[in-house]
């Protein structure tokens, strides 16, 4: 058993490196060959999806975060990965599905139908695509709706297709309010909802907050939960605002509605607080405004979830992104200070902003900052 595991691990590692090299060269044929050769050698479709393609895509994200590849290159690589997944899905299986992984059903009954979709506004579709293909490989009937599915369209689809369960994906916590609306709407028509993705926290804490019927940390766990069968909601859920009593202070609503005004105000004040901005190009100013808008969005999301850690996690991640692009850390601290000054009537917002500032001051500055991005 140990020898088999070691050999399998080495084989998967080698396939990941082949795939990575092909993606670096934007060579779609070589990328497909890397995956198909491993498939022909006996690696299961599921293992290729989750232990090769998934980790390589995570590496792509890491390279972007480090500033070693640009957005266009990341998009090109993701498109190649998506086409390789599609081609792999139509190849005949080389191995029988492992015992116990297929949907459990009595003889003569139809396989379970699952609708897999990204919540409204979520464009990171690859995790949902991987889940859809894993479910298909395990015998489920799957309707994969892709990225950015508005909730009314999702509900209309469910009425037309007779799904047994819904799996919703979201990568960014700013999608939590729309995810909440989708979960509530799906449950209102009597279907259970499984959620997954980084938006729901590493431990699924926000899935519980939003009242989802299940949460899974990865596609294998999601498939197992769906195979066991999620319990359908017994009654339509209550108004979401009743489930989250902290929303009654209106801080989330007011911050969201004032997003544009807050962004403009912070950018204007930063021109005085950060002398380096005097030399910014128009493009750099646009990027600064985009960064500030994201800060406001994540502040709103943290207010919705009533969790300052959501906001501090974002600002420390942002600090790393900016550092990799040579942007001085004091600019981000100054932005939080300016934004905090606008929130004097919102105690929760100020608390979250202060937590973010404290987290930033614990991050050491790089010894040799590069040119501003």
C-alpha positions in Angstrom: 0.0 0.0 0.0 2.8 2.4 0.9 4.6 1.7 -2.4 1.4 2.3 -4.4 0.7 5.6 -2.6 4.2 6.9 -3.1 4.2 5.9 -6.8 0.8 7.5 -7.3 2.0 10.7 -5.6 5.1 10.9 -7.7 2.9 10.3 -10.8 0.5 13.1 -9.9 3.4 15.4 -9.1 5.0 14.8 -12.4 1.7 15.4 -14.2 1.2 18.7 -12.4 4.7 19.8 -13.5 4.0 18.8 -17.1 0.7 20.6 -17.1 2.3 23.7 -15.5 5.0 23.8 -18.1 2.5 23.6 -20.9 0.3 26.3 -19.4 3.3 28.6 -19.0 3.9 28.3 -22.7 0.1 28.6 -23.4 0.4 25.3 -25.3 -3.1 23.8 -25.2 -2.1 20.6 -27.0 0.7 19.9 -24.6 -1.6 20.6 -21.6 -4.1 18.1 -22.9 -1.3 15.6 -23.6 -0.1 15.9 -20.0 -3.5 15.1 -18.6 -4.5 12.5 -21.2 -1.2 10.5 -20.8 -1.8 10.3 -17.1 -5.4 9.2 -17.8 -4.3 6.5 -20.2 -1.8 5.3 -17.6 -4.6 4.7 -15.1 -5.1 7.9 -13.2 -8.8 8.4 -12.6 -10.7 11.3 -13.9 -11.5 12.5 -10.4 -7.8 12.4 -9.4 -6.8 14.4 -12.5 -9.5 17.0 -11.8 -8.8 17.4 -8.1 -5.2 16.5 -7.6 -3.7 17.9 -10.9 -5.9 20.5 -12.5 -7.2 22.0 -9.3 -3.8 22.5 -7.6 -2.2 23.8 -10.8 -5.0 26.4 -11.0 -4.3 27.4 -7.4 -0.6 27.8 -8.5 -1.8 30.1 -11.3 -3.5 32.2 -8.7 -0.4 32.3 -6.6 1.7 33.5 -9.5 -0.8 36.3 -10.2 -0.8 37.3 -6.6 3.0 37.4 -6.6 3.0 39.7 -9.6 4.7 37.2 -11.9 1.9 36.9 -14.4 -0.7 39.4 -15.5 -4.5 39.2 -15.6 -4.6 38.4 -19.3 -2.1 35.5 -18.9 -4.2 34.2 -16.0 -7.3 34.3 -18.1 -5.6 32.5 -21.0 -4.3 29.8 -18.7 -7.8 29.4 -17.1 -9.4 29.1 -20.6 -7.0 26.3 -21.5 -7.7 24.5 -18.3 -11.4 24.7 -18.9 -11.1 23.2 -22.4 -8.9 20.4 -21.0 -11.6 19.6 -18.4 -14.2 19.5 -21.1 -12.1 17.1 -23.3 -11.3 14.9 -20.3 -15.0 14.7 -19.4 -15.8 13.0 -22.7 -13.0 10.4 -22.5 -14.0 6.9 -21.6 -13.2 6.0 -18.0 -10.1 3.9 -17.4 -11.2 2.7 -14.0 -14.4 1.7 -12.4 -15.8 4.2 -9.9 -14.6 3.4 -6.4 -17.1 1.5 -4.3 -19.3 3.7 -2.3 -18.7 6.9 -4.3 -21.7 6.7 -6.6 -25.1 8.1 -5.5 -26.9 5.7 -3.3 -30.2 4.7 -4.7 -32.5 1.7 -4.8 -32.7 -0.5 -7.8 -34.7 1.0 -10.6 -34.7 4.5 -9.4 -33.2 7.4 -11.4 -29.8 8.9 -10.4 -30.0 12.1 -8.5 -30.0 15.4 -10.4 -27.9 18.2 -9.1 -27.8 21.8 -10.3 -24.3 23.3 -9.9 -24.0 27.1 -10.3 -22.0 30.1 -9.2 -23.9 32.7 -7.3 -24.9 36.0 -8.9 -21.8 38.1 -9.5 -19.3 35.2 -9.1 -17.1 34.8 -12.1 -14.6 32.3 -10.7 -16.3 29.3 -12.3 -13.5 26.7 -12.3 -14.2 25.3 -8.8 -17.9 24.8 -9.7 -16.8 23.2 -13.0 -14.6 20.7 -11.2 -17.4 19.8 -8.9 -19.8 19.3 -11.7 -17.4 16.9 -13.5 -16.7 15.0 -10.3 -20.4 14.5 -9.7 -20.9 13.3 -13.3 -18.0 10.8 -12.9 -19.8 9.4 -9.9 -23.1 8.9 -11.7 -25.1 12.0 -10.9 -27.1 13.8 -13.5 -25.7 17.3 -13.5 -26.9 20.7 -14.8 -23.9 22.9 -14.7 -25.0 26.6 -15.1 -21.5 28.2 -14.9 -20.5 31.6 -13.7 -22.7 34.5 -12.5 -26.2 33.0 -12.3 -28.8 35.5 -11.3 -31.1 34.1 -8.6 -34.3 34.5 -10.6 -32.8 32.6 -13.5 -31.6 29.9 -11.2 -35.1 29.5 -9.7 -36.7 29.4 -13.1 -34.3 26.6 -14.1 -35.0 24.6 -11.0 -38.8 24.8 -11.7 -38.2 23.5 -15.2 -35.7 20.6 -14.5 -36.8 18.9 -11.3 -33.5 19.0 -9.5 -33.0 17.1 -6.3 -30.4 19.4 -4.8 -28.5 22.6 -5.6 -24.7 23.2 -5.2 -23.7 26.8 -5.1 -20.2 28.1 -5.4 -18.7 31.5 -4.4 -15.0 32.4 -4.1 -15.2 36.0 -2.8 -16.9 36.9 0.5 -18.3 40.0 -1.1 -20.8 37.5 -2.7 -22.2 36.4 0.7 -25.3 38.7 0.5 -26.2 37.4 -3.0 -25.4 33.8 -1.9 -27.7 34.3 1.1 -30.5 35.4 -1.2 -29.9 32.4 -3.5 -29.9 30.0 -0.6 -33.1 31.4 0.8 -34.9 31.4 -2.6 -33.9 27.8 -3.4 -35.0 26.6 0.0 -38.3 28.4 -0.4 -39.2 26.1 -3.3 -38.3 23.0 -1.2 -34.8 22.1 -2.3 -31.7 21.6 -0.2 -28.7 23.7 -0.8 -25.0 22.7 -0.5 -22.5 25.5 -0.6 -18.7 25.6 -1.1 -15.9 27.9 -2.0 -13.5 30.3 -0.3 -16.3 32.8 0.2 -17.8 30.7 3.0 -14.6 30.6 5.1 -12.1 27.8 5.6 -14.3 26.2 8.2 -17.6 26.9 6.5 -18.6 29.4 9.2 -20.5 31.6 6.8 -22.4 28.7 5.3 -23.9 28.1 8.8 -24.6 31.8 9.1 -26.6 31.9 5.9 -28.6 28.8 6.8 -27.3 26.5 4.0 -28.3 22.8 4.3 -24.7 21.7 3.9 -21.1 22.9 3.3 -18.2 21.1 1.8 -14.5 22.1 1.9 -13.8 20.4 -1.4 -15.4 18.5 -4.3 -14.9 15.0 -2.9 -16.6 16.0 0.4 -19.4 17.7 -1.6 -20.0 14.6 -3.7 -20.1 12.4 -0.6 -22.6 14.7 1.1 -24.8 14.7 -2.0 -24.6 11.0 -2.3 -25.8 10.6 1.3 -28.6 13.0 0.5 -29.2 16.4 1.9 -32.3 16.9 4.0 -34.9 19.1 2.2 -36.0 22.2 4.2 -39.2 21.4 6.1 -40.6 25.0 5.8 -39.8 28.1 3.9 -37.1 30.1 5.7 -37.8 33.4 7.4 -36.8 36.8 6.1 -33.0 36.9 5.9 -32.8 40.0 8.0 -34.5 38.1 10.8 -31.9 35.4 10.6 -29.1 38.0 10.9 -30.3 40.4 13.6 -27.1 42.5 13.5 -28.3 43.8 10.1 -31.0 45.8 11.9 -28.4 48.6 12.6 -28.4 49.4 8.9 -24.6 49.7 8.7 -24.3 47.2 5.9 -27.0 48.8 3.9 -25.7 52.3 4.3 -22.1 51.4 3.5 -23.2 49.6 0.4 -25.4 52.5 -0.8 -22.6 55.0 -0.3 -19.9 52.9 -2.0 -19.3 55.3 -4.9 -19.2 58.4 -2.6 -16.9 56.7 -0.1 -14.5 55.6 -2.8 -14.2 59.1 -4.3 -13.7 60.6 -0.9 -10.9 58.2 0.1 -9.1 58.6 -3.2 -9.3 62.4 -2.9 -8.0 62.4 0.7 -5.2 60.0 -0.1 -3.7 62.5 -2.5 -2.9 64.6 0.6 -2.0 61.7 2.9 0.3 59.8 0.5 2.8 62.2 -1.3 3.8 59.4 -3.7 0.4 59.7 -5.4 1.4 63.1 -6.9 3.4 61.2 -9.4 0.8 58.6 -10.2 -0.3 58.2 -13.8 -4.0 58.2 -14.8 -3.9 54.4 -14.9 -2.4 54.2 -11.4 -5.1 56.5 -10.1 -7.7 54.2 -11.7 -6.2 51.2 -10.1 -6.1 53.0 -6.7 -9.8 53.8 -7.0 -10.5 50.1 -7.8 -8.5 49.0 -4.8 -10.5 51.4 -2.5 -13.8 50.2 -4.0 -12.8 46.6 -3.1 -11.9 47.7 0.4 -15.4 49.2 0.8 -17.0 46.1 -0.7 -15.2 43.8 1.8 -16.0 46.1 4.7 -19.7 45.7 3.7 -19.3 42.0 3.5 -17.7 41.8 6.9 -20.6 43.9 8.3 -23.1 41.5 6.6 -21.4 38.5 8.3 -20.6 40.5 11.5 -17.1 39.1 11.4 -14.1 41.5 11.5 -11.8 38.6 10.6 -13.3 38.6 7.1 -12.1 42.2 6.6 -8.7 41.7 8.2 -8.1 38.7 6.0 -8.8 40.8 3.0 -6.7 43.7 3.9 -3.6 41.6 4.8 -4.0 39.7 1.5 -4.3 43.0 -0.3 -1.1 44.2 1.4 0.7 41.2 0.0 -0.6 41.9 -3.5 0.4 45.6 -3.4 3.8 44.8 -1.9 4.5 42.4 -4.8 3.7 45.3 -7.1 5.9 47.8 -5.3 3.1 49.9 -3.7 4.1 51.2 -0.2 2.2 49.7 2.7 1.5 53.1 4.2 -0.9 53.9 1.4 -3.2 51.0 2.5 -3.0 52.1 6.2 -3.8 55.7 5.2 -6.8 54.5 3.2 -8.2 52.7 6.2 -7.7 55.7 8.4 -9.5 58.0 5.9 -12.3 55.5 5.5 -12.6 55.1 9.3 -13.0 58.9 9.7 -16.1 58.7 7.5 -17.7 56.0 9.7 -18.0 57.9 13.0 -21.7 57.0 13.3 -21.1 53.3 12.5 -19.5 51.6 15.5 -19.3 48.1 13.9 -17.7 49.5 10.8 -15.1 51.4 12.8 -14.3 48.3 14.8 -13.7 46.3 11.6 -11.5 49.1 10.1 -9.5 49.3 13.3 -9.0 45.6 13.3 -7.8 45.8 9.7 -5.4 48.6 10.6 -3.9 46.7 13.5 -3.4 43.6 11.3 -1.5 45.7 8.7 0.8 47.2 11.3 2.0 43.7 12.2 3.2 43.1 8.6 6.9 44.1 8.2 7.8 46.3 5.2 9.9 44.9 2.5 13.6 45.8 2.6 13.7 47.0 -1.0 10.4 48.1 -2.4 10.1 48.1 -6.2 8.6 50.6 -8.5 4.9 51.5 -8.0 2.5 49.4 -10.0 
